[in-house]
Amino acid sequence: MHLSTMIDWRHALLGVVLTLACSLAGQSLAALPGFSLIGHLVLALLLGMVIQVCRPVTLAARESTGFIANKFLRAGIIFLGFKLNLIVLVSAGLQSLEAAVFVVAIMIPLNYAAARFLRVDHTLALLTACGCSICGAAAVMGVSGALKAKADQSVLAVAIVAILGTVFTLIEVFAQPILGFTDSQFGVMAGLSLHEIAHAVAAGGSAGPVGTDSAIIAKLSRVLLLAPVAIILGIVEAWRQRRQSQDRDQKFKVPIPWFMGGFIAASAIGSYIPAIGLAVPMLVKIAYLILGMAMAALGLNVNFSVIAKEGVRPMVSAITCSFVILALSWFIVRTWF
C-alpha cells in the first residue's frame, strides 16, 4: 500500500513537472518573433501534444493531468481577472462595452447555428462559438466545465480558434491601409473581431500606440462578458439535460461556475486596491503560467484520431463566422465610432 502511494505521488509530480515545463517553454517561445501570434497557451497545448511521442512518460503523467486540467484551469482564470482593469474600461466610456455586448450576443448564436447546420456536435459547437466570439482559448476553457466538455473537444476548439485568430490577424493588418479608419477606429475593430487578446494587440499595434490602446479596451470589453456567458450557458445546459432526461422528477441543478465569481472579484481587487495594482503584472504572469499548465495537461490527454475525424466541419463553420464577425465589427466601427 505504501509503495503504491509512493508511485502515485511520483506520477503526480511527473505530471506537474511536465506541464510546468511545457508552460514555461510556451511562454519563452511566445516572446519570439512570429510565435507571439500563436500565443503562450496554444504553444503549451502543442508542446503537451508533442510529449505524447514518449508514451511511457505520458501514461505515467496522466494520473495527475486530469486534476491539473480542471483545478489549475479554474485557478488560472481567477488570476486572469487581474488583467481586466475595470477603471480603464469605465474611463473609456461604455461605447466599447456596448459594442462588445452586441457582437457577442449576435456571434455566439450565429457560430452555434452554423456549426449545427454542418452537423457539428452540440458541445463542440458551443465551445467553438464562445472561443471565436469572446476571448479565444480562455473562453473555451472557461465554459468547458459548464458544458461538461471532453478533453478532445476542448483541444479541437482551442486549435480552431488559434489558427483562425492568427490568419485573421494577418488579414486585418494587411487590410488596414485600405479601410480608411483612424488608428483608434482600427484598434476598436481589431478588439471586437479577433479571437485572442494577443491577436488584438498584434493587429492594433500595426496602427501605433493609439491603435493598441483601443484594441485592448475593445478586447477586454469582450473578456468581461466571459463570466455572464458561462453562467447563462450553465443554466441553459442544465435545463437541456433535464428535458432530455427520462427522470421527470430529477432536480434542476445549475452547474454555476463559481470560479467566474473569483474572476470578477480579482478584476475589482486589481482595479481598485492600489497596493494590489502594483502586483498585477506578476499576478497576470502567474495566471498565464497556470493556464499554460492546464493547456499542456489537455495536450497530454488529446486523442489525435478524434481530432482528425471531427475537425473539418467545425473549422469550416468557424471560418465562415470569422468573416462575419470581421464584417460586423467593420460595420459597427463605421457606424458607431
VOBA-1610 file (N, C-alpha, C; in pm, whole numbers, padded with zeros to 5 digits, always signed):
BEGIN
Met+00084-00121+00000Met+00000+00000+00000Met+00087+00125+00000His+00193+00118+00082His+00283+00232+00092His+00357+00254-00039Leu+00402+00143-00102Leu+00473+00150-00229Leu+00383+00208-00338Ser+00257+00165-00339Ser+00161+00214-00439Ser+00140+00364-00425Thr+00130+00410-00298Thr+00111+00553-00273Thr+00231+00633-00321Met+00353+00578-00298Met+00475+00646-00343Met+00476+00660-00495Ile+00436+00550-00565Ile+00433+00553-00711Ile+00333+00657-00760Asp+00216+00663-00695Asp+00114+00761-00734Asp+00166+00903-00718Trp+00236+00927-00605Trp+00291+01061-00582Trp+00397+01096-00685Arg+00476+00996-00725Arg+00578+01021-00827Arg+00513+01054-00961His+00408+00982-00993His+00337+01008-01119His+00272+01146-01118Ala+00215+01181-01001Ala+00153+01313-00990Ala+00258+01424-01006Leu+00374+01404-00942Leu+00482+01502-00952Leu+00532+01512-01096Leu+00537+01398-01165Leu+00579+01396-01305Leu+00484+01481-01391Gly+00353+01467-01366Gly+00254+01546-01441Gly+00272+01694-01417Val+00298+01734-01292Val+00318+01875-01260Val+00444+01928-01328Val+00553+01849-01321Val+00680+01893-01381Val+00667+01907-01532Leu+00604+01810-01598Leu+00589+01814-01744Leu+00504+01932-01789Thr+00391+01951-01723Thr+00302+02061-01763Thr+00365+02196-01733Leu+00438+02206-01621Leu+00508+02331-01589Leu+00615+02360-01693Ala+00688+02255-01734Ala+00793+02272-01835Ala+00732+02318-01968Cys+00619+02259-02005Cys+00551+02298-02129Cys+00505+02444-02122Ser+00451+02484-02006Ser+00403+02620-01991Ser+00518+02720-01997Leu+00629+02690-01930Leu+00745+02780-01932Leu+00805+02788-02072Ala+00812+02672-02140Ala+00866+02672-02276Ala+00775+02749-02371Gly+00643+02732-02353Gly+00547+02807-02435Gly+00558+02957-02412Gln+00581+02994-02286Gln+00597+03135-02251Gln+00721+03194-02318Ser+00829+03118-02320Ser+00953+03164-02383Ser+00938+03173-02534Leu+00876+03073-02594Leu+00856+03073-02739Leu+00766+03188-02783Ala+00665+03218-02701Ala+00571+03325-02736Ala+00637+03462-02742Ala+00755+03473-02682Ala+00827+03601-02684Ala+00909+03618-02812Leu+00918+03511-02893Leu+00995+03518-03016Leu+00911+03573-03130Pro+00975+03641-03226Pro+00900+03693-03341Pro+00824+03582-03414Gly+00701+03611-03448Gly+00618+03513-03519Gly+00537+03426-03425Phe+00602+03374-03320Phe+00532+03287-03225Phe+00433+03363-03138Ser+00451+03495-03127Ser+00361+03574-03042Ser+00217+03568-03094Leu+00200+03551-03225Leu+00066+03540-03282Leu-00002+03410-03240Ile+00077+03306-03219Ile+00021+03178-03176Ile-00020+03185-03030Gly+00066+03244-02950Gly+00033+03266-02809Gly+00085+03159-02716His+00110+03200-02593His+00165+03114-02489His+00078+02991-02464Leu-00054+03009-02451Leu-00141+02898-02413Leu-00148+02792-02522Val-00160+02834-02646Val-00168+02737-02755Val-00034+02665-02772Leu+00076+02736-02754Leu+00207+02672-02761Leu+00224+02567-02651Ala+00176+02596-02531Ala+00181+02498-02422Ala+00098+02375-02457Leu-00019+02398-02516Leu-00105+02287-02560Leu-00032+02201-02663Leu+00030+02264-02763Leu+00101+02190-02868Leu+00219+02111-02811Leu+00290+02171-02716Leu+00402+02100-02654Leu+00354+01978-02575Gly+00240+01992-02509Gly+00182+01877-02440Gly+00146+01765-02536Met+00096+01803-02653Met+00064+01703-02755Met+00190+01636-02808Val+00298+01712-02824Val+00425+01657-02873Val+00482+01554-02776Ile+00466+01580-02645Ile+00520+01489-02543Ile+00459+01350-02555Gln+00341+01340-02615Gln+00277+01208-02631Gln+00362+01112-02713Val+00462+01164-02784Val+00554+01077-02859Val+00622+00978-02763Cys+00652+01026-02643Cys+00712+00939-02541Cys+00600+00877-02458Arg+00544+00769-02505Arg+00422+00713-02449Arg+00434+00669-02303Pro+00543+00600-02260Pro+00552+00559-02119Pro+00544+00676-02022Val+00613+00786-02059Val+00611+00905-01974Val+00470+00965-01970Thr+00405+00970-02087Thr+00270+01026-02097Thr+00171+00948-02011Leu+00177+00816-02020Leu+00084+00731-01944Leu+00103+00750-01794Ala+00229+00763-01751Ala+00256+00785-01608Ala+00204+00921-01562Ala+00225+01022-01646Ala+00186+01159-01608Ala+00035+01178-01606Arg-00038+01097-01684Arg-00182+01116-01696Arg-00259+01095-01566Glu-00194+01036-01465Glu-00261+01018-01337Glu-00293+01151-01270Ser-00218+01255-01306Ser-00241+01385-01244Ser-00290+01491-01341Thr-00285+01463-01473Thr-00320+01567-01570Thr-00468+01603-01567Gly-00553+01509-01527Gly-00696+01541-01515Gly-00719+01647-01409Phe-00651+01633-01296Phe-00661+01731-01188Phe-00604+01866-01232Ile-00491+01863-01301Ile-00427+01988-01346Ile-00516+02060-01446Ala-00571+01985-01543Ala-00655+02045-01646Ala-00780+02108-01586Asn-00829+02053-01476Asn-00953+02102-01414Asn-00926+02213-01312Lys-00852+02179-01207Lys-00834+02273-01095Lys-00740+02388-01128Phe-00632+02357-01198Phe-00539+02463-01234Phe-00604+02560-01332Leu-00688+02506-01419Leu-00760+02591-01514Leu-00843+02695-01440Arg-00918+02651-01340Arg-01004+02742-01265Arg-00922+02846-01189Ala-00812+02801-01129Ala-00725+02895-01057Ala-00667+02997-01154Gly-00627+02951-01273Gly-00569+03040-01373Gly-00667+03145-01420Ile-00792+03105-01440Ile-00893+03201-01485Ile-00922+03304-01377Ile-00921+03262-01251Ile-00939+03358-01141Ile-00827+03462-01144Phe-00702+03416-01155Phe-00589+03508-01159Phe-00593+03595-01285Leu-00648+03541-01394Leu-00656+03618-01518Leu-00746+03741-01501Gly-00835+03737-01402Gly-00921+03851-01374Gly-00842+03978-01343Phe-00720+03963-01290Phe-00638+04081-01259Phe-00601+04158-01386Lys-00604+04091-01501Lys-00571+04158-01627Lys-00680+04254-01670Leu-00803+04232-01622Leu-00918+04312-01663Leu-00928+04434-01573Asn-00883+04547-01620Asn-00884+04671-01541Asn-01017+04743-01560Leu-01101+04738-01460Leu-01235+04798-01470Leu-01229+04950-01479Ile-01127+05011-01418Ile-01115+05156-01423Ile-01090+05201-01567Val-01004+05129-01637Val-00975+05162-01777Val-01101+05149-01862Leu-01177+05041-01838Leu-01299+05022-01917Leu-01401+05133-01891Val-01417+05169-01763Val-01515+05273-01728Val-01470+05410-01781Ser-01341+05439-01767Ser-01290+05569-01811Ser-01298+05585-01963Ala-01293+05471-02034Ala-01301+05476-02181Ala-01445+05493-02228Gly-01539+05491-02132Gly-01679+05504-02170Gly-01742+05369-02197Leu-01872+05367-02212Leu-01945+05243-02232Leu-01958+05204-02378Gln-01905+05285-02467Gln-01925+05260-02609Gln-01864+05126-02652Ser-01741+05098-02608Ser-01676+04971-02643Ser-01748+04853-02581Leu-01795+04871-02456Leu-01866+04763-02389Leu-01999+04733-02459Glu-02071+04839-02497Glu-02197+04819-02570Glu-02173+04748-02702Ala-02067+04787-02772Ala-02034+04721-02899Ala-01997+04575-02875Ala-01923+04548-02765Ala-01884+04411-02734Ala-02006+04324-02704Val-02100+04378-02628Val-02224+04304-02597Val-02299+04271-02726Phe-02305+04368-02815Phe-02375+04349-02943Phe-02309+04238-03024Val-02174+04242-03032Val-02101+04141-03110Val-02118+04002-03051Val-02099+03990-02920Val-02107+03858-02856Val-02249+03802-02863Ala-02349+03888-02842Ala-02488+03843-02844Ala-02529+03792-02982Ile-02470+03847-03086Ile-02501+03802-03222Ile-02417+03681-03261Met-02288+03685-03229Met-02196+03586-03284Met-02203+03450-03216Ile-02231+03443-03087Ile-02241+03310-03024Ile-02355+03228-03085Pro-02478+03283-03093Pro-02585+03204-03159Pro-02555+03175-03305Leu-02495+03271-03376Leu-02467+03252-03518Leu-02360+03144-03538Asn-02251+03149-03459Asn-02148+03045-03465Asn-02207+02908-03435Tyr-02290+02903-03331Tyr-02350+02775-03292Tyr-02442+02722-03402Ala-02526+02809-03457Ala-02620+02767-03561Ala-02546+02718-03685Ala-02439+02788-03724Ala-02361+02747-03841Ala-02297+02610-03819Ala-02244+02589-03700Ala-02181+02460-03669Ala-02283+02348-03667Arg-02397+02371-03608Arg-02501+02268-03601Arg-02559+02237-03739Phe-02563+02341-03825Phe-02609+02320-03963Phe-02517+02222-04035Leu-02388+02225-03998Leu-02291+02133-04058Leu-02276+02004-03976Arg-02371+01983-03885Arg-02379+01861-03803Arg-02259+01845-03708Val-02212+01957-03656Val-02110+01953-03552Val-02177+01920-03419Asp-02110+01842-03336Asp-02162+01806-03204Asp-02200+01930-03124His-02307+01919-03047His-02361+02031-02969His-02255+02098-02881Thr-02183+02019-02803Thr-02084+02075-02711Thr-01969+02141-02786Leu-01917+02075-02887Leu-01808+02132-02966Leu-01853+02261-03036Ala-01977+02264-03082Ala-02029+02385-03147Ala-02031+02502-03050Leu-02072+02478-02926Leu-02075+02586-02827Leu-01935+02630-02786Leu-01844+02535-02771Leu-01706+02570-02736Leu-01643+02659-02843Thr-01661+02619-02967Thr-01605+02697-03078Thr-01671+02834-03087Ala-01803+02837-03065Ala-01876+02964-03070Ala-01825+03062-02965Cys-01803+03012-02844Cys-01755+03100-02736Cys-01610+03143-02760Gly-01526+03051-02808Gly-01388+03085-02836Gly-01374+03192-02942Cys-01453+03180-03049Cys-01446+03277-03159Cys-01515+03409-03125Ser-01612+03405-03033Ser-01694+03524-03007Ser-01648+03604-02886Ile-01574+03541-02792Ile-01539+03613-02669Ile-01389+03637-02659Cys-01313+03537-02617Cys-01170+03563-02596Cys-01083+03439-02616Gly-01110+03364-02720Gly-01022+03256-02760Gly-01014+03139-02663Ala-00890+03092-02640Ala-00869+02972-02560Ala-00924+02986-02418Ala-00908+03104-02357Ala-00959+03126-02221Ala-01110+03108-02215Ala-01180+03152-02319Ala-01326+03136-02323Ala-01364+02990-02339Val-01292+02918-02425Val-01318+02775-02443Val-01305+02703-02309Met-01195+02729-02239Met-01172+02662-02112Met-01267+02712-02004Gly-01306+02839-02013Gly-01396+02895-01912Gly-01534+02835-01914Val-01583+02796-02032Val-01718+02739-02042Val-01717+02587-02050Ser-01599+02526-02062Ser-01592+02380-02080Ser-01649+02304-01960Gly-01630+02359-01840Gly-01683+02292-01722Gly-01835+02290-01719Ala-01896+02404-01750Ala-02042+02412-01751Ala-02102+02321-01858Leu-02027+02300-01966Leu-02077+02217-02076Leu-02037+02070-02061Lys-01956+02041-01957Lys-01904+01905-01936Lys-01835+01854-02062Ala-01751+01939-02119Ala-01683+01906-02244Ala-01572+01804-02221Lys-01549+01719-02321Lys-01438+01624-02318Lys-01310+01696-02357Ala-01196+01637-02316Ala-01067+01700-02345Ala-01046+01717-02495Asp-01084+01617-02574Asp-01066+01625-02719Asp-01145+01741-02779Gln-01265+01763-02728Gln-01348+01872-02778Gln-01286+02008-02745Ser-01237+02023-02623Ser-01174+02150-02583Ser-01049+02177-02664Val-00967+02073-02685Val-00843+02089-02761Val-00874+02129-02905Leu-00973+02065-02965Leu-01008+02096-03104Leu-01060+02239-03115Ala-01143+02282-03022Ala-01195+02419-03024Ala-01082+02521-03008Val-00988+02493-02918Val-00874+02582-02898Val-00789+02591-03025Ala-00767+02475-03088Ala-00686+02472-03210Ala-00751+02556-03320Ile-00882+02542-03336Ile-00955+02618-03439Ile-00943+02768-03413Val-00964+02806-03289Val-00956+02948-03252Val-00817+03003-03277Ala-00715+02926-03241Ala-00577+02972-03256Ala-00541+02990-03403Ile-00577+02893-03485Ile-00544+02900-03628Ile-00614+03018-03694Leu-00744+03028-03672Leu-00821+03134-03737Leu-00784+03272-03683Gly-00757+03280-03555Gly-00717+03409-03498Gly-00589+03461-03561Thr-00493+03370-03582Thr-00367+03409-03644Thr-00388+03453-03789Val-00467+03375-03864Val-00494+03407-04005Val-00564+03542-04018Phe-00666+03564-03935Phe-00743+03688-03948Phe-00667+03808-03892Thr-00571+03785-03803Thr-00483+03895-03761Thr-00404+03946-03881Leu-00349+03855-03957Leu-00273+03893-04077Leu-00363+03961-04180Ile-00484+03910-04196Ile-00578+03971-04291Ile-00606+04116-04254Glu-00632+04141-04125Glu-00664+04277-04081Glu-00545+04371-04092Val-00426+04320-04058Val-00306+04404-04067Val-00283+04447-04212Phe-00296+04353-04306Phe-00275+04387-04447Phe-00388+04475-04502Ala-00508+04464-04443Ala-00622+04542-04492Ala-00625+04683-04434Gln-00547+04708-04328Gln-00555+04837-04259Gln-00539+04959-04350Pro-00443+04960-04442Pro-00425+05082-04524Pro-00543+05114-04615Ile-00625+05014-04650Ile-00734+05039-04745Ile-00870+05058-04676Leu-00873+05045-04543Leu-01001+05056-04472Leu-01044+05202-04453Gly-00947+05293-04448Gly-00980+05433-04428Gly-01016+05469-04286Phe-00976+05385-04187Phe-01005+05411-04047Phe-00892+05494-03984Thr-00927+05568-03879Thr-00824+05628-03795Thr-00757+05516-03715Asp-00644+05548-03651Asp-00574+05447-03571Asp-00665+05392-03461Ser-00741+05480-03398Ser-00832+05440-03291Ser-00943+05349-03343Gln-01001+05384-03456Gln-01107+05303-03513Gln-01057+05163-03551Phe-00939+05157-03610Phe-00884+05027-03648Phe-00859+04941-03526Gly-00809+05003-03418Gly-00785+04928-03295Gly-00914+04871-03239Val-01022+04949-03243Val-01152+04902-03196Val-01198+04783-03280Met-01183+04791-03412Met-01224+04681-03499Met-01146+04554-03466Ala-01015+04569-03444Ala-00932+04453-03409Ala-00979+04391-03277Gly-01007+04476-03179Gly-01051+04426-03048Gly-01187+04359-03052Leu-01274+04405-03140Leu-01408+04348-03150Leu-01413+04221-03234Ser-01316+04202-03321Ser-01327+04093-03419Ser-01230+03978-03396Leu-01112+04003-03341Leu-01012+03897-03330Leu-01031+03815-03202His-00980+03693-03207His-01018+03593-03106His-00942+03606-02974Glu-00809+03608-02980Glu-00728+03614-02859Glu-00687+03758-02829Ile-00654+03784-02703Ile-00602+03915-02664Ile-00473+03943-02742Ala-00387+03840-02756Ala-00261+03857-02829Ala-00286+03896-02974His-00390+03838-03035His-00422+03873-03173His-00465+04019-03184Ala-00550+04063-03092Ala-00599+04201-03095Ala-00485+04300-03074Val-00394+04268-02982Val-00280+04356-02955Val-00187+04362-03077Ala-00164+04246-03139Ala-00075+04242-03256Ala-00132+04324-03371Ala-00262+04308-03398Ala-00324+04383-03507Ala-00333+04532-03473Gly-00379+04562-03351Gly-00390+04702-03310Gly-00255+04773-03310Gly-00149+04697-03281Gly-00015+04754-03278Gly+00031+04805-03414Ser-00027+04750-03522Ser+00011+04798-03655Ser-00040+04939-03680Ala-00131+04987-03593Ala-00181+05124-03603Ala-00119+05214-03496Gly-00010+05169-03435Gly+00061+05251-03338Gly+00003+05241-03197Pro+00053+05321-03104Pro+00009+05316-02964Pro-00141+05341-02947Val-00197+05433-03024Val-00340+05462-03014Val-00422+05339-03056Gly-00378+05275-03163Gly-00447+05154-03209Gly-00438+05042-03107Thr-00321+05028-03045Thr-00301+04924-02943Thr-00395+04946-02825Asp-00400+05070-02773Asp-00486+05101-02659Asp-00633+05075-02691Ser-00676+05116-02809Ser-00816+05097-02848Ser-00848+04949-02862Ala-00753+04872-02917Ala-00774+04728-02934Ala-00786+04658-02798Ile-00701+04698-02704Ile-00704+04636-02570Ile-00837+04666-02501Ile-00883+04789-02507Ile-01009+04826-02441Ile-01127+04749-02502Ala-01132+04743-02635Ala-01241+04671-02701Ala-01235+04522-02669Lys-01114+04468-02668Lys-01098+04324-02641Lys-01134+04292-02497Leu-01088+04373-02402Leu-01119+04349-02261Leu-01269+04363-02234Ser-01337+04444-02314Ser-01483+04454-02301Ser-01548+04321-02334Arg-01492+04249-02432Arg-01544+04115-02463Arg-01506+04015-02354Val-01383+04028-02301Val-01339+03938-02194Val-01432+03949-02073Leu-01477+04070-02043Leu-01567+04093-01929Leu-01694+04011-01941Leu-01734+03977-02063Leu-01859+03904-02085Leu-01843+03753-02065Leu-01721+03706-02043Leu-01699+03562-02025Leu-01777+03507-01906Ala-01774+03580-01793Ala-01842+03531-01672Ala-01993+03517-01692Pro-02064+03622-01736Pro-02209+03605-01755Pro-02244+03501-01860Val-02165+03490-01966Val-02192+03388-02068Val-02178+03248-02010Ala-02073+03226-01930Ala-02052+03095-01869Ala-02169+03057-01777Ile-02218+03154-01701Ile-02332+03128-01612Ile-02458+03097-01692Ile-02484+03177-01797Ile-02603+03155-01880Ile-02598+03018-01947Leu-02481+02982-02000Leu-02467+02852-02065Leu-02487+02738-01965Gly-02439+02758-01842Gly-02459+02655-01739Gly-02606+02632-01711Ile-02684+02740-01702Ile-02828+02730-01678Ile-02899+02663-01796Val-02866+02708-01917Val-02928+02652-02037Val-02894+02504-02052Glu-02769+02468-02025Glu-02727+02328-02040Glu-02795+02240-01937Ala-02810+02289-01813Ala-02880+02212-01710Ala-03026+02190-01749Trp-03091+02294-01801Trp-03229+02282-01846Trp-03241+02184-01962Arg-03146+02189-02055Arg-03146+02099-02170Arg-03131+01953-02128Gln-03040+01928-02035Gln-03018+01791-01988Gln-03138+01739-01911Arg-03206+01827-01837Arg-03325+01785-01763Arg-03438+01748-01859Arg-03450+01824-01969Arg-03552+01794-02069Arg-03526+01659-02136Gln-03399+01626-02158Gln-03365+01502-02224Gln-03368+01383-02131Ser-03367+01409-01999Ser-03367+01301-01902Ser-03502+01230-01898Gln-03495+01100-01878Gln-03618+01021-01865Gln-03682+01039-01727Asp-03600+01082-01632Asp-03649+01101-01495Asp-03709+01241-01481Arg-03841+01251-01487Arg-03908+01382-01479Arg-03903+01443-01340Asp-03869+01359-01238Asp-03860+01410-01101Asp-03719+01460-01068Gln-03630+01453-01165Gln-03494+01497-01143Gln-03489+01647-01108Lys-03409+01680-01005Lys-03400+01818-00962Lys-03322+01901-01065Phe-03363+02026-01075Phe-03298+02118-01170Phe-03173+02174-01104Lys-03056+02118-01141Lys-02930+02160-01082Lys-02852+02243-01183Val-02817+02362-01143Val-02743+02452-01231Val-02594+02445-01195Pro-02507+02404-01290Pro-02364+02398-01263Pro-02300+02538-01268Ile-02320+02614-01162Ile-02269+02752-01161Ile-02116+02751-01152Pro-02047+02814-01248Pro-01901+02820-01243Pro-01855+02924-01141Trp-01841+02881-01015Trp-01810+02974-00907Trp-01677+03046-00930Phe-01585+02981-01001Phe-01456+03046-01024Phe-01470+03173-01107Met-01582+03185-01180Met-01605+03309-01254Met-01631+03425-01159Gly-01688+03395-01042Gly-01702+03497-00938Gly-01565+03544-00892Gly-01471+03450-00882Gly-01334+03484-00848Gly-01269+03570-00954Phe-01302+03543-01080Phe-01250+03621-01193Phe-01293+03767-01180Ile-01422+03790-01152Ile-01474+03927-01137Ile-01417+03993-01012Ala-01407+03914-00903Ala-01352+03969-00778Ala-01206+04011-00798Ala-01129+03930-00870Ala-00989+03963-00897Ala-00980+04091-00981Ser-01073+04107-01075Ser-01075+04228-01157Ser-01098+04351-01070Ala-01195+04341-00979Ala-01227+04454-00891Ala-01111+04485-00796Ile-01050+04379-00739Ile-00939+04400-00645Ile-00820+04464-00715Gly-00786+04412-00832Gly-00672+04466-00906Gly-00695+04607-00955Ser-00822+04642-00978Ser-00855+04774-01032Ser-00862+04882-00925Tyr-00913+04846-00806Tyr-00947+04950-00708Tyr-00861+04948-00581Ile-00774+04850-00565Ile-00686+04849-00448Ile-00544+04878-00496Pro-00492+04998-00471Pro-00362+05040-00526Pro-00247+04946-00493Ala-00244+04894-00370Ala-00133+04806-00331Ala-00130+04680-00417Ile-00248+04626-00447Ile-00257+04507-00532Ile-00225+04545-00677Gly-00265+04665-00715Gly-00241+04710-00852Gly-00095+04703-00891Leu-00004+04728-00795Leu+00139+04722-00824Leu+00183+04579-00857Ala+00112+04481-00801Ala+00149+04341-00821Ala+00076+04277-00939Val-00012+04351-01004Val-00094+04294-01112Val-00012+04232-01224Pro+00094+04297-01275Pro+00171+04231-01382Pro+00222+04093-01343Met+00269+04077-01218Met+00318+03948-01173Met+00203+03847-01160Leu+00088+03894-01109Leu-00027+03806-01094Leu-00078+03757-01230Val-00074+03845-01330Val-00115+03805-01465Val-00019+03702-01522Lys+00111+03718-01496Lys+00209+03619-01541Lys+00183+03483-01476Ile+00149+03486-01347Ile+00114+03362-01277Ile-00009+03299-01339Ala-00107+03382-01374Ala-00230+03333-01436Ala-00199+03257-01564Tyr-00117+03317-01651Tyr-00084+03252-01778Tyr+00003+03128-01757Leu+00088+03130-01655Leu+00169+03012-01625Leu+00081+02895-01585Ile-00017+02921-01497Ile-00108+02816-01451Ile-00199+02769-01565Leu-00251+02864-01643Leu-00335+02827-01757Leu-00255+02747-01860Gly-00127+02782-01877Gly-00042+02706-01967Gly-00026+02562-01921Met-00015+02542-01790Met-00007+02406-01736Met-00136+02328-01765Ala-00250+02396-01749Ala-00379+02331-01778Ala-00389+02294-01926Met-00342+02382-02013Met-00346+02355-02157Met-00253+02239-02192Ala-00136+02235-02132Ala-00043+02125-02156Ala-00102+01993-02109Ala-00173+01996-01996Ala-00239+01875-01946Ala-00343+01825-02045Leu-00416+01918-02107Leu-00511+01878-02212Leu-00437+01815-02329Gly-00326+01875-02367Gly-00248+01821-02478Gly-00198+01681-02453Leu-00163+01652-02329Leu-00116+01518-02292Leu-00227+01413-02303Asn-00352+01458-02298Asn-00465+01365-02300Asn-00540+01362-02433Val-00496+01440-02531Val-00572+01452-02654Val-00567+01322-02734Asn-00681+01294-02801Asn-00692+01177-02889Asn-00682+01228-03033Phe-00571+01201-03098Phe-00546+01257-03231Phe-00644+01207-03336Ser-00688+01082-03323Ser-00781+01027-03422Ser-00916+01098-03417Val-00958+01136-03297Val-01085+01208-03283Val-01076+01346-03347Ile-00964+01414-03326Ile-00946+01548-03384Ile-00943+01540-03536Ala-00871+01441-03589Ala-00863+01426-03735Ala-01000+01397-03795Lys-01081+01320-03723Lys-01213+01280-03772Lys-01314+01394-03763Glu-01307+01472-03655Glu-01412+01570-03626Glu-01376+01714-03663Gly-01253+01739-03711Gly-01206+01876-03721Gly-01253+01958-03839Val-01290+01894-03951Val-01316+01970-04074Val-01442+02054-04063Arg-01552+01998-04020Arg-01680+02070-04018Arg-01680+02190-03923Pro-01630+02174-03798Pro-01625+02294-03711Pro-01529+02401-03764Met-01424+02360-03832Met-01332+02457-03891Met-01402+02537-04001Val-01478+02469-04087Val-01550+02538-04195Val-01649+02639-04140Ser-01726+02597-04039Ser-01825+02689-03981Ser-01756+02807-03912Ala-01644+02782-03845Ala-01573+02889-03775Ala-01509+02987-03874Ile-01460+02937-03987Ile-01404+03026-04090Ile-01513+03121-04140Thr-01629+03064-04171Thr-01741+03145-04221Thr-01779+03254-04121Cys-01790+03215-03994Cys-01831+03311-03892Cys-01721+03412-03858Ser-01595+03375-03882Ser-01486+03471-03861Ser-01494+03584-03962Phe-01533+03552-04084Phe-01556+03658-04184Phe-01675+03744-04143Val-01778+03680-04085Val-01897+03754-04044Val-01864+03851-03930Ile-01788+03804-03830Ile-01756+03892-03717Ile-01665+04007-03762Leu-01580+03981-03861Leu-01497+04088-03917Leu-01585+04193-03986Ala-01680+04147-04066Ala-01771+04239-04136Ala-01858+04316-04036Leu-01905+04246-03933Leu-01989+04309-03832Leu-01910+04416-03756Ser-01787+04384-03720Ser-01703+04479-03648Ser-01673+04601-03735Trp-01647+04578-03863Trp-01624+04690-03957Trp-01747+04781-03961Phe-01865+04719-03966Phe-01990+04797-03972Phe-02011+04877-03844Ile-01984+04813-03728Ile-02003+04881-03600Ile-01909+05002-03589Val-01783+04981-03624Val-01687+05091-03615Val-01723+05202-03711Arg-01763+05167-03833Arg-01802+05267-03932Arg-01925+05346-03888Thr-02015+05279-03817Thr-02143+05342-03779Thr-02138+05413-03644Trp-02075+05348-03541Trp-02080+05399-03405Trp-01957+05480-03364Phe-01844+05454-03426Phe-01719+05516-03379Phe-01668+05620-03479
//
